[in-house]
Amino acid sequence: MSNPSKIVVTLSVVFFIISIITADAQGTRLLRQPAISATEIAFEYGGDIWICQKNGSDVRRITSTPATEANPHFSPDGQWLAFSSNRSGIPQVYIVSSKGGSPTRLTWYPNESNPRGWSGDGRNVLYASGRETAPTDFDRLWTVPAKGGPSMLLPAPFAFDGNYSPDGTKLAIDRVSRWDVEWRHYRGGQNTPLQVLDLKTLNEQNIPTEGSMDIHPVWMNNEIYFLSDRDFIMNIWAFNPSTSAVRQITNLKSGDIKWLDGQGKELIYEQNGYLHLLDPTTGKSQQLAITVTGDFPWAETRFQNVTSSISNASLSPTGKRILLEARGEVFTVPIENGDPRNLTRSSDAADRRPLWSPDGRQIAWFSDKGGESYSLYLSDQEGIKEPRKISMGESKLAWSPAWSPDGKYIAFTDNAVRVKLVEIATGNITNID
């Protein structure tokens, strides 16, 4: 007769190995701001620009600086890459060979400048900048020669983003920069419609909107593709300037699309930290498995002064130690004698909003360890025993926790602005309001 405990252990090991293989097969996560050429893909990862083949192979690092490089855009022939870098202090526009090499700086005005694309002939880089708009700073679209030279202002009174039509006579533009693009399903004054601007007549054509957040216009062939949250989730839509028809291209439910670019007959987008290729004609998409390897000094284990990152600090009931949160970890530090204690030691999780129990023997906090939703954790204040985890049920986030004076309950406000009450002994959660 087989031993049940051995079976459980064996199955656990098998599932662990499968999870590692699956994660590795999916490639590196948090690849951002993809751009596509006829043969290659560029993206931002860890503040640097990278390039790989369209199948995800041959990953190469194009920039390697302590600065932040972002916003990659291929030239029409795929030989050059425009990007932004703050290596000089303020983000400016640079170009570099797609094979690598020393970048060339194109913009020098003391105002932030970010590339938005290229002219169809590859001679100019399109960029957005608030230059020459004092005293009220707002973005306008400019072009600068790829060989270097003075910039030219385009005839759009204000514009944050833009993309040329295939014949170069028109621009699809996004007028307004949003102070919080991550405000999901925002319905306010910053949601202006995308527009088609005729560069000769200056006539404007609005892309039909529903008060939604419409961003990232990409003009490819006879349609303008863009991101819109008009069905709540940020998906890809298409607009035909000739017929004024709007159609939905993707109908994803698992998470918002964050970035969009296109070339030829293909689109590339960022969703849930991975990059996807899409054929807009058939609607078929493919998640790319791109594995990024390299020397990442920012990921090294090191001593870190967290003074500037401290939040949610509170004095223990005994007055001997201070509880605090810093860089996603929960610590207690002595007022006078003793050593600091890291109670969480979880570099793979965000541990938030710690609080003392009324008697000072326990500490509670919220953490997203092991998943996308937060759970409540309780530990002895010495951090010796394994913390106890209490599921928050349908609640995904938690704010303003408070421990009852008798130590039996913890109340908090969740992501749906509901007041919840956790019974510590049982883990049961009750809706209060």
C-alpha positions as CSV (number, residue, x, y, z in Angstrom):
1,M,0.0,0.0,0.0
2,S,1.4,3.4,-1.0
3,N,2.1,6.1,1.6
4,P,-0.3,9.0,1.1
5,S,2.2,11.5,2.5
6,K,4.8,10.4,-0.1
7,I,2.2,10.8,-2.8
8,V,1.4,14.4,-1.7
9,V,5.1,15.3,-1.5
10,T,5.7,13.8,-5.0
11,L,2.7,15.6,-6.5
12,S,3.9,18.9,-4.8
13,V,7.3,18.5,-6.4
14,V,5.8,17.7,-9.8
15,F,3.5,20.8,-9.7
16,F,6.4,23.0,-8.6
17,I,8.6,21.8,-11.5
18,I,5.7,22.3,-13.9
19,S,5.1,25.8,-12.6
20,I,8.8,26.7,-13.1
21,I,8.8,25.2,-16.7
22,T,5.5,27.1,-17.5
23,A,6.9,30.4,-16.2
24,D,10.2,29.9,-18.0
25,A,8.3,29.0,-21.3
26,Q,6.4,32.3,-21.1
27,G,9.6,34.3,-20.9
28,T,10.5,37.5,-19.0
29,R,7.6,39.6,-17.7
30,L,7.3,43.4,-17.5
31,L,8.4,44.0,-21.0
32,R,7.0,47.4,-22.0
33,Q,6.4,49.9,-24.8
34,P,6.9,47.5,-27.7
35,A,7.7,48.7,-31.3
36,I,7.8,46.6,-34.4
37,S,9.6,46.6,-37.7
38,A,9.4,44.2,-40.6
39,T,11.7,41.7,-38.9
40,E,12.3,42.9,-35.3
41,I,10.7,44.0,-32.1
42,A,12.1,46.7,-29.7
43,F,10.9,47.1,-26.1
44,E,11.8,48.7,-22.8
45,Y,12.9,46.6,-19.9
46,G,14.6,47.8,-16.7
47,G,15.1,51.3,-18.1
48,D,17.0,50.1,-21.1
49,I,16.1,49.5,-24.8
50,W,16.2,45.9,-26.1
51,I,15.7,44.3,-29.6
52,C,14.8,40.8,-30.6
53,Q,13.6,38.9,-33.6
54,K,9.8,38.8,-34.2
55,N,9.7,35.2,-32.8
56,G,11.3,36.4,-29.6
57,S,14.8,35.0,-30.2
58,D,18.2,36.7,-30.4
59,V,17.5,39.2,-27.6
60,R,20.0,42.1,-27.6
61,R,20.5,45.0,-25.3
62,I,20.8,48.3,-27.2
63,T,21.3,50.7,-24.3
64,S,23.0,50.2,-21.0
65,T,23.1,53.2,-18.7
66,P,22.0,54.1,-15.2
67,A,19.6,56.5,-16.9
68,T,16.1,55.6,-18.1
69,E,15.6,54.9,-21.8
70,A,12.1,54.4,-23.1
71,N,9.7,55.1,-26.0
72,P,11.4,53.1,-28.7
73,H,10.2,53.6,-32.3
74,F,11.7,52.0,-35.4
75,S,12.4,53.9,-38.6
76,P,10.3,52.8,-41.6
77,D,13.2,50.7,-42.9
78,G,13.9,49.2,-39.5
79,Q,17.5,50.4,-39.6
80,W,17.2,53.0,-36.9
81,L,15.6,53.3,-33.5
82,A,14.4,56.5,-31.9
83,F,14.0,56.6,-28.1
84,S,14.0,58.9,-25.1
85,S,16.7,59.1,-22.4
86,N,17.2,61.2,-19.4
87,R,21.0,60.6,-19.3
88,S,21.5,64.3,-19.6
89,G,18.9,65.1,-16.9
90,I,15.8,65.8,-18.9
91,P,14.3,63.2,-21.3
92,Q,15.5,64.0,-24.8
93,V,15.2,62.3,-28.2
94,Y,18.0,60.0,-29.4
95,I,18.5,57.6,-32.3
96,V,20.7,54.6,-32.6
97,S,21.3,51.9,-35.2
98,S,19.1,48.9,-34.7
99,K,22.3,46.8,-34.7
100,G,23.6,48.8,-31.7
101,G,26.2,51.4,-31.3
102,S,26.6,54.9,-29.9
103,P,23.3,56.9,-29.8
104,T,23.0,60.3,-31.4
105,R,21.2,63.0,-29.5
106,L,18.7,65.0,-31.6
107,T,16.9,67.4,-29.2
108,W,18.6,69.9,-27.0
109,Y,15.9,72.3,-25.8
110,P,15.6,72.4,-21.9
111,N,12.2,70.7,-21.9
112,E,11.1,67.1,-21.9
113,S,11.0,65.6,-25.4
114,N,9.6,62.1,-26.2
115,P,9.6,60.4,-29.6
116,R,6.3,59.4,-31.2
117,G,7.4,57.9,-34.4
118,W,8.9,58.8,-37.8
119,S,7.9,60.4,-41.0
120,G,7.1,58.0,-43.8
121,D,10.4,58.7,-45.7
122,G,12.4,58.1,-42.5
123,R,14.1,61.5,-42.7
124,N,12.5,63.0,-39.6
125,V,11.6,61.9,-36.1
126,L,8.2,63.0,-34.7
127,Y,8.3,63.9,-31.0
128,A,6.1,65.6,-28.4
129,S,7.5,68.4,-26.2
130,G,6.2,71.3,-24.1
131,R,9.0,73.5,-25.4
132,E,8.2,77.2,-26.0
133,T,4.9,77.0,-24.2
134,A,5.7,79.0,-21.0
135,P,4.2,80.0,-18.7
136,T,1.7,77.1,-19.0
137,D,3.4,73.9,-20.1
138,F,1.6,71.8,-22.7
139,D,2.7,69.3,-25.4
140,R,2.9,70.0,-29.1
141,L,4.2,67.9,-31.9
142,W,7.5,68.6,-33.5
143,T,9.8,67.0,-36.1
144,V,13.6,66.9,-36.1
145,P,15.9,65.6,-38.9
146,A,17.3,62.2,-38.2
147,K,20.6,63.5,-39.4
148,G,20.4,66.3,-36.8
149,G,19.3,70.0,-37.2
150,P,16.7,72.4,-36.0
151,S,13.2,71.2,-35.0
152,M,10.0,72.2,-36.8
153,L,6.7,72.7,-35.1
154,L,3.7,71.0,-36.7
155,P,0.4,72.9,-37.1
156,A,-1.4,71.3,-34.3
157,P,-2.2,73.8,-31.4
158,F,-1.6,71.1,-28.8
159,A,-1.0,67.4,-29.2
160,F,0.5,64.8,-26.9
161,D,0.7,61.9,-29.3
162,G,0.5,61.4,-33.1
163,N,1.0,59.0,-36.0
164,Y,1.4,59.8,-39.7
165,S,-0.9,58.6,-42.4
166,P,0.8,56.3,-44.9
167,D,1.1,59.2,-47.5
168,G,2.3,61.6,-44.8
169,T,-0.4,64.2,-45.5
170,K,-2.4,63.6,-42.3
171,L,-1.8,62.9,-38.6
172,A,-3.8,60.9,-36.2
173,I,-3.4,62.8,-32.9
174,D,-4.2,62.5,-29.2
175,R,-4.6,66.1,-28.0
176,V,-4.3,65.8,-24.2
177,S,-1.7,64.2,-21.9
178,R,-3.4,62.5,-18.9
179,W,-2.1,63.1,-15.4
180,D,-3.2,59.5,-14.5
181,V,-3.5,57.2,-17.5
182,E,-3.9,54.3,-15.0
183,W,-7.2,55.7,-13.7
184,R,-9.4,52.9,-15.0
185,H,-12.6,53.8,-16.7
186,Y,-12.0,57.5,-16.2
187,R,-14.8,59.6,-17.5
188,G,-13.7,63.2,-17.2
189,G,-12.6,66.3,-19.0
190,Q,-9.2,64.8,-20.0
191,N,-11.0,62.3,-22.3
192,T,-10.9,64.3,-25.6
193,P,-11.6,62.4,-28.8
194,L,-8.7,61.3,-31.1
195,Q,-8.6,63.4,-34.2
196,V,-7.4,63.2,-37.8
197,L,-5.6,66.4,-38.8
198,D,-5.1,67.3,-42.5
199,L,-1.6,68.9,-42.5
200,K,-2.4,71.0,-45.6
201,T,-6.0,72.2,-45.0
202,L,-5.8,71.9,-41.2
203,N,-9.3,70.3,-41.3
204,E,-10.0,68.0,-38.3
205,Q,-12.0,64.8,-38.1
206,N,-13.0,63.4,-34.8
207,I,-12.8,59.7,-34.2
208,P,-16.2,58.7,-32.7
209,T,-16.0,58.3,-28.9
210,E,-18.3,57.5,-26.0
211,G,-16.6,59.7,-23.5
212,S,-14.0,56.9,-23.2
213,M,-10.3,57.0,-22.8
214,D,-9.0,56.6,-26.4
215,I,-5.2,56.6,-26.7
216,H,-2.2,55.4,-28.8
217,P,-3.3,56.0,-32.4
218,V,-1.5,53.8,-35.0
219,W,-2.2,54.6,-38.6
220,M,-1.7,51.4,-40.6
221,N,-2.8,51.0,-44.2
222,N,-6.4,52.4,-44.4
223,E,-7.3,52.3,-40.8
224,I,-6.3,54.0,-37.5
225,Y,-5.9,51.5,-34.7
226,F,-6.1,52.7,-31.1
227,L,-6.7,51.7,-27.5
228,S,-10.1,52.4,-25.9
229,D,-11.8,51.4,-22.7
230,R,-15.3,52.0,-24.1
231,D,-16.2,48.4,-23.2
232,F,-14.5,48.9,-19.7
233,I,-11.4,46.9,-20.6
234,M,-8.7,48.7,-22.6
235,N,-8.9,46.9,-26.0
236,I,-7.8,47.6,-29.6
237,W,-10.3,49.3,-31.9
238,A,-10.1,50.5,-35.5
239,F,-11.4,53.6,-37.3
240,N,-11.8,54.0,-41.0
241,P,-11.4,57.7,-42.0
242,S,-13.2,57.1,-45.3
243,T,-16.3,55.6,-43.9
244,S,-16.1,56.9,-40.3
245,A,-16.8,53.3,-39.2
246,V,-15.4,52.0,-35.9
247,R,-14.9,48.3,-35.1
248,Q,-13.6,46.4,-32.2
249,I,-10.4,44.3,-32.9
250,T,-9.8,42.6,-29.6
251,N,-12.2,41.6,-26.8
252,L,-9.8,40.7,-24.0
253,K,-11.1,40.4,-20.5
254,S,-8.1,39.4,-18.4
255,G,-6.4,42.8,-18.3
256,D,-6.0,46.2,-20.1
257,I,-3.7,46.6,-23.1
258,K,-1.1,49.1,-22.2
259,W,0.8,49.9,-25.4
260,L,0.2,49.6,-29.2
261,D,2.4,49.8,-32.3
262,G,2.1,48.5,-35.8
263,Q,3.9,47.9,-39.1
264,G,2.8,46.4,-42.4
265,K,0.0,44.1,-41.5
266,E,0.9,43.4,-37.9
267,L,0.2,45.0,-34.6
268,I,2.1,44.5,-31.4
269,Y,0.7,45.2,-27.9
270,E,1.6,44.9,-24.3
271,Q,-0.8,43.1,-21.9
272,N,-0.2,41.7,-18.4
273,G,3.6,42.3,-18.8
274,Y,3.9,40.2,-22.0
275,L,4.1,41.2,-25.6
276,H,1.7,39.9,-28.2
277,L,1.6,40.0,-32.0
278,L,-1.8,40.5,-33.6
279,D,-3.1,40.1,-37.2
280,P,-6.0,42.7,-37.2
281,T,-7.5,41.1,-40.2
282,T,-8.1,37.7,-38.6
283,G,-8.0,38.8,-35.0
284,K,-5.5,36.1,-34.1
285,S,-2.9,37.0,-31.6
286,Q,0.3,35.3,-30.3
287,Q,1.9,35.8,-27.0
288,L,5.7,36.0,-27.4
289,A,8.1,34.2,-25.1
290,I,11.0,36.6,-24.8
291,T,13.7,35.8,-22.3
292,V,15.8,38.7,-21.2
293,T,19.2,38.0,-19.6
294,G,21.9,40.4,-18.5
295,D,23.7,42.2,-15.8
296,F,21.0,44.1,-13.8
297,P,22.7,46.1,-11.0
298,W,19.4,47.4,-9.8
299,A,18.3,43.8,-8.9
300,E,21.3,43.0,-6.8
301,T,20.9,42.3,-3.1
302,R,22.3,45.4,-1.2
303,F,22.1,47.5,1.9
304,Q,19.6,50.2,1.3
305,N,18.8,53.4,3.3
306,V,15.0,53.4,3.4
307,T,14.5,56.6,5.4
308,S,12.9,58.4,2.4
309,S,10.6,55.4,1.8
310,I,9.1,55.0,5.3
311,S,5.3,55.1,5.6
312,N,2.6,53.9,8.0
313,A,4.9,54.2,11.1
314,S,3.4,53.6,14.5
315,L,4.7,53.3,18.1
316,S,4.2,50.0,19.9
317,P,1.9,49.9,22.9
318,T,4.9,49.4,25.1
319,G,6.7,52.4,23.6
320,K,9.8,50.4,23.0
321,R,9.6,49.8,19.2
322,I,8.4,51.5,16.0
323,L,6.5,49.6,13.4
324,L,6.9,50.8,9.8
325,E,6.6,50.0,6.1
326,A,9.4,50.7,3.6
327,R,9.9,49.5,0.0
328,G,7.2,46.8,0.3
329,E,8.6,45.3,3.6
330,V,7.4,45.5,7.2
331,F,10.0,46.4,9.9
332,T,10.1,47.1,13.6
333,V,13.0,49.1,14.9
334,P,14.0,49.8,18.6
335,I,13.6,53.2,20.2
336,E,16.9,52.7,22.1
337,N,18.4,49.2,22.5
338,G,18.0,46.2,20.1
339,D,18.1,45.4,16.5
340,P,15.8,46.2,13.6
341,R,13.6,43.3,12.4
342,N,12.3,42.6,8.9
343,L,9.1,40.7,9.5
344,T,8.3,39.9,5.9
345,R,11.5,39.4,3.9
346,S,9.4,39.1,0.7
347,S,11.0,40.7,-2.3
348,D,8.3,39.1,-4.5
349,A,5.4,40.9,-2.7
350,A,4.2,44.2,-1.6
351,D,3.5,44.2,2.2
352,R,1.4,47.2,3.2
353,R,-0.3,49.1,6.1
354,P,1.1,47.3,9.2
355,L,-0.5,47.8,12.6
356,W,0.1,46.7,16.2
357,S,-2.4,44.7,18.2
358,P,-3.7,46.5,21.3
359,D,-1.5,44.4,23.6
360,G,1.6,44.8,21.3
361,R,2.1,41.0,21.0
362,Q,1.0,40.7,17.4
363,I,1.4,42.6,14.1
364,A,-0.9,42.6,11.2
365,W,-0.4,43.7,7.6
366,F,-1.8,43.2,4.1
367,S,0.2,41.5,1.3
368,D,-0.3,40.5,-2.3
369,K,2.1,37.6,-1.9
370,G,1.2,34.6,-4.1
371,G,-1.4,36.4,-6.2
372,E,-2.9,39.6,-7.5
373,S,-5.3,40.1,-4.5
374,Y,-4.2,41.2,-1.1
375,S,-4.6,39.0,2.0
376,L,-4.4,39.8,5.7
377,Y,-1.3,38.4,7.6
378,L,-0.7,38.2,11.3
379,S,2.6,37.5,13.1
380,D,4.0,37.6,16.6
381,Q,5.9,40.8,17.0
382,E,9.2,39.0,17.2
383,G,8.7,37.5,13.8
384,I,9.7,34.0,14.9
385,K,6.7,32.0,13.9
386,E,5.3,31.6,10.4
387,P,2.7,34.4,9.7
388,R,-0.9,33.4,9.6
389,K,-2.8,34.2,6.3
390,I,-6.4,35.2,6.3
391,S,-8.2,35.5,2.9
392,M,-10.0,38.8,2.2
393,G,-12.6,37.1,0.1
394,E,-14.0,39.3,-2.7
395,S,-11.9,42.3,-1.5
396,K,-8.8,43.0,-3.7
397,L,-7.2,45.9,-1.7
398,A,-7.4,47.3,1.8
399,W,-7.0,50.7,3.3
400,S,-7.2,52.3,6.8
401,P,-7.0,49.2,8.9
402,A,-7.9,49.5,12.6
403,W,-7.6,46.9,15.4
404,S,-10.5,46.7,17.9
405,P,-9.6,47.6,21.5
406,D,-10.3,44.0,22.6
407,G,-8.0,42.6,20.0
408,K,-10.6,40.4,18.4
409,Y,-11.3,42.2,15.2
410,I,-9.6,44.2,12.4
411,A,-11.7,46.6,10.3
412,F,-10.6,47.9,6.9
413,T,-12.0,49.6,3.8
414,D,-11.7,47.7,0.5
415,N,-11.4,48.6,-3.1
416,A,-15.1,48.9,-3.5
417,V,-15.2,51.4,-0.6
418,R,-16.9,48.9,1.7
419,V,-16.1,48.7,5.4
420,K,-15.2,45.1,6.3
421,L,-14.7,43.4,9.7
422,V,-12.4,40.4,10.1
423,E,-12.9,38.2,13.1
424,I,-9.3,37.2,14.0
425,A,-10.1,33.9,15.7
426,T,-12.2,32.4,12.8
427,G,-11.1,34.5,9.8
428,N,-14.7,35.3,9.0
429,I,-15.4,38.6,7.2
430,T,-18.5,40.7,7.7
431,N,-19.7,43.6,5.7
432,I,-20.3,46.6,7.9
433,D,-21.1,49.3,5.3
